[in-house]
């Protein structure tokens, strides 16, 4: 780990747990179950909210682009762990056996003109000066 921020640790733990579920517990057979277990396991409220939104949108059949836009990532995915980890996991869950497709879709830049009709996550937003509260 290169960061001491507890949010970075929470995101890293979610990715590690997802990898363990995929490799050791046939997670590709139940991507929604992996997502629910990750959501239920995290103590980080902001990450939990993003994973809850992912759970809801996955059940509705929303695309990875729709999910990214719902997180407010309309100009591309930020480097903030509570954006990158949930979006990467959602992309995988949308096509758990298509590694090439998941990786190539991750290079597409979101164009979210339709984002206003999607739910947005409420809570802290990334600011390099530190955590702030959302104004939306």
N, C-alpha and C positions, 0 to 999 in steps of 0.2 A: 504494500500500500504506500502510495506517495502522499496521501492527504490525511490529515488528522481530524478532518471534519466528520462528525458522526453520520452525516448524510452520505458521504462517500462510502463509509463502511456499510451502511444499510444497503446501498445499491450493489456493492461488491458481493455482499452476502446473498442478495436476491439472485444475482447472476450465477454464483457458485451453487446455490441450492437448485436453481433451474437445471444447471448442467448435471448435477448429481441425479436429479429426477429423470432426466432424459437418458443418461447412460445406464444407471443402475435400476431404475424402476419403470422402464418402458414409457417414459413421459410423452413420447411422440404419439402413443396410442390414445392419450387423454390430455391434449394441450390445455383445455379449459380447467381440468383438475389440477394441473401444475400451477396455473395462474391462481386458482383459488387457494392452494396451499401456500404460495408465496405471499399472497395478500394477507392471509390469516397469520402467517408467521412473523411478519415484520412489525416492529414496535414503532417505526418511523411513520408518523401520521401523514406526512406529505406523500411519501412513497405509497402508503396504504391507499390514500385517496386516488392516486394515479392508477394503481392496480385494480381498485374497485371500478373505476371508469373503464378500464380495459376489459374487465369481466363483463360489465354491462354491454359494451359495444361489441365484444366478441359474440355474445349471445344473440345480438341483433344482426350479426353478419356484416358489421361495418368493416370497411377496408382498412389496411394499415394507414393509408393517407387520411382517412376520416378520423382515425384515432389520434394521429399526430396533430391534426388540426384542432381536435377537441382539447388537446393539451395546450393549445395556443401556439403551436410550432408552425405557423403559417409561412414563414420565410425559410424553412429548413430546420433541422433539429439542432438545438443548442448543445453545448458541451456539458451542460449541467446534468448530473447523475440522475436526477428525478425526471429528466426528459429522455436521456439516452437509454437508460436501462429499460424502462417500460416500453419505449418504442421498439427497441431491439427485440425484446421478448414478444411483443405483439406481432411483429413481422414474422418471427419464427412460428408463433402459434397459429398464424393464418395459413401457413404452409409448412408443417413440421417435418416433412420428408423431402423438401425441395431446397436444399442448401444453396444451389446456384441461383435459383429464383429469389430467395430471401436476400442474398448478398447483392444481387443486381438491383433489386427493388430498393434497397437501402441507399443506393446512389442517386435515386430519383429525387429531385427537389420538389417539395410540396408547393402546390399552387392552390390555395384554399379559399377561393372566392366564395365557396359555399359554407365556410366555417361558421358563419353567424347562426346557422340553423342548428348547429350541434351544441351539446352541453359543454361548458367549459368548467374546468376544475377550479374550485375556489380554494384559496389558501396562499401560502407564501410563494413568491416568485423569485427567480434568481436575480441577484444584484451583486456585482463584484465587491460592493462595499459591505455586504452582509445581508442577512435575511430581512425581508420587508413584507408587509401584508399586502395582499391583492387589493386593487381598487375597483375591481369589477364585480 
